Amino acid sequence: MSNEFTVFKAGEQFPIADTRGKQGFFFDYAEDNMAILTCCFPNMTKRESDLVLASHGTVGLFMYQGVIFFTAKFGKIDGDAAYNINLHEHPEKIIVKEPAPGTGLPLYIFAVDSATNILIGSRVCGLGTRFTHDFRKMTEEQRHMDFNEPTFMQSVLECQNRWTTKDLHRMATTYKLGTKEGESPLDILEIPR
């Protein structure tokens, strides 16, 4: 793990990506064994950011034609994001470690106003052993499949035309978030890079 950190401060530009013009949920997995969910809405309201940053919510995993759909539901806000480990520049470096019992991946959640690319806030949740085991199994399956980006995009569009986010979340294996005491939104967050 690196000794350098990326600092995320509420009220400042979001340092991971330029989200201007984007809307929805974006999921990624970093080689430091952490999952990242970016929730982007133009002119995000306090009510929307509060739901994303403070509600317990659920996340889900659903695989369709080799594409992992990460679903999330925070109160009335829901979304899904397509993921394939082979989209990384060096997928061989991206390893999801088998979790020890009672442990799992951390999920870094960012609420971003995509009209301005300003970070509204962030939080960190534990995804748990079962989620981490299932996600690991799916990424290992993807690693052994033929991959090309046009086929990936075709599968994503086909899935999104066939099912709504609510359908995907209903069909997904779901996992509860935010059940630990003391979890709260963070105004400043540092993560290894």
Helices and strands as residue ranges (DSSP letters): E 5-9, E 24-30, E 34-41, H 46-54, E 58-64, E 67-74, E 77-83, G 85-87, G 91-93, E 106-113, E 118-126, H 128-143, H 149-162, H 165-171, E 173-176, E 188-192
